[in-house]
Amino acid sequence: MSYFNNKVVVITGGSEGIGKALVELFLANGAKVASCSRNYDKLYHLQQIHAGKPLMIYTADVSIEMDCRKFIESVIETFGTIDILINNAGISMRSLFKDVELDTLRKVVDINFWGVVQTTKFALPYILENKGSVVAISSIAGYRGLPGRSGYSASKFAVNGWMEALRTELYDTGVNVMWACPGFTASNIRNVALNRVGKPQGESPMDEKKLMTAEECAFHIVNAIEKRKRTLVLTANGKLTVFLNKYFPTLADKFVRRFFFRNGELVK
Ligand SMILES: NC(=O)c1ccc[n+]([C@@H]2O[C@H](COP(=O)([O-])OP(=O)(O)OC[C@H]3O[C@@H](n4cnc5c(N)ncnc54)[C@H](OP(=O)(O)O)[C@@H]3O)[C@@H](O)[C@H]2O)c1
């Protein structure tokens, strides 16, 4: 029997990409799953595909505190408790800092950082009771600042630091706190990344087919949750970037600059 059988798993941002793959993998492992996102139709479609399985869906914007509170209250009404919270909902951006509107940066931080804090605040009492897990899907950008993605990097550094503090606070409680940092993973994130004025850029500059699949990413995350790991860093490129930045930061500046700029232009 799966370790996750009958456990209640809450996943923010389950309508697309890594979140959707996590929802499907946890359902396949016998968990009861609750997920939220802003777009109801996509979640409803996912629920229809998995009709008959214990999947609760809810429309919520994690940057809004009341949405997070009501989402968690609704999970408790439906399933009675929470064992595992995966703060996955997130959004990216593409603009040099000199050009970006400050509201664009605020929006990214509100979703990626405050979304994690707010959802965790309301779910934590139940996770403490069950000695469960709090997880955040962070990024390599939470270890290494990335040009053109300054708000995204800031939000993910904030997540990593906040999760580390929380992990230390909960050291003796039996709750595991883990931040998982995927590398480039095929998903919708680049299509909907905000441009300098906060609108979706509407394209991906990468060949998504060459990236790690969301399903493989979810597999590694689920495995790490079961092993109650502290952190998870994914992809060879991601691991190399974290290593280089820790031990050879000046060299990392050069490589990262070369990777994200072509002929002096930011790669979006
Ligand atoms: N893909 C990568 O290369 C990569 C790499 C490193 C880290 N990550 C991280 O992985 C996580 C998932 O990203 P992804 O690549 O799977 O992106 P994605 O395909 O764009 O999916 C993002 C999900 O989050 C939801 N979401 C976005 N803003 C939300 C909000 N304010 N409130 C509630 N839900 C919201 C989206 O649904 P709605 O739009 O309907 O709300 C969607 O379900 C993010 O935290 C991202 O930073 C991704």
The ligand as a Gaussian input file, in Angstrom:
#p B3LYP/6-31G(d) Opt

LIG

0 1
 N        8.277000      25.093000     -15.025000
 C        9.483000      25.444000     -14.600000
 O       10.451000      25.516000     -15.392000
 C        9.703000      25.743000     -13.138000
 C       11.017000      25.785000     -12.659000
 C       11.236000      26.060000     -11.323000
 C       10.184000      26.279000     -10.466000
 N        8.909000      26.224000     -10.937000
 C        7.838000      26.497000      -9.975000
 O        6.891000      25.451000     -10.035000
 C        5.604000      25.945000      -9.649000
 C        4.578000      25.516000     -10.698000
 O        4.911000      26.127000     -11.924000
 P        4.569000      25.501000     -13.357000
 O        5.812000      25.539000     -14.137000
 O        3.822000      24.247000     -13.220000
 O        3.638000      26.690000     -13.898000
 P        2.253000      26.679000     -14.685000
 O        2.203000      25.568000     -15.673000
 O        2.084000      28.080000     -15.171000
 O        1.179000      26.370000     -13.533000
 C        1.010000      27.290000     -12.476000
 C       -0.236000      26.910000     -11.683000
 O       -0.384000      27.858000     -10.616000
 C       -1.698000      28.443000     -10.703000
 N       -1.630000      29.811000     -10.224000
 C       -0.909000      30.849000     -10.724000
 N       -1.137000      31.954000     -10.016000
 C       -2.029000      31.619000      -9.042000
 C       -2.665000      32.337000      -8.003000
 N       -2.460000      33.659000      -7.825000
 N       -3.508000      31.676000      -7.183000
 C       -3.757000      30.346000      -7.356000
 N       -3.197000      29.623000      -8.336000
 C       -2.334000      30.260000      -9.166000
 C       -2.069000      28.339000     -12.182000
 O       -3.482000      28.375000     -12.389000
 P       -4.291000      29.747000     -12.654000
 O       -3.490000      30.544000     -13.621000
 O       -5.625000      29.286000     -13.176000
 O       -4.436000      30.416000     -11.334000
 C       -1.510000      26.960000     -12.503000
 O       -2.387000      25.965000     -12.062000
 C        5.746000      27.470000      -9.538000
 O        5.861000      27.843000      -8.194000
 C        7.030000      27.750000     -10.290000
 O        7.676000      28.918000      -9.835000
 C        8.645000      25.965000     -12.255000

